[in-house]
Amino acid sequence: MGTFLLAFGLILVSLACLGVGVMCGRPPLKGSCGGLACAKGISCAGCRKGDRG
């Protein structure tokens, strides 16, 4: 149970730090445009690179 509480606490602290960063004027977090969605030969509709084929 102690490990769970420690992990949960670390996640809460991380999220709080990310929130404070956004409130202080940093841009919001964005996901990457990569991975399997932009693999060779697969069209990635949300990607600025377009068709990677």
Secondary structure, 3 states (H helix, E strand, C coil): CHHHHHHHHHHHHHHHHHHHHHHCCCCCCCCCCCHHHHCCCCECCCCCCCECC
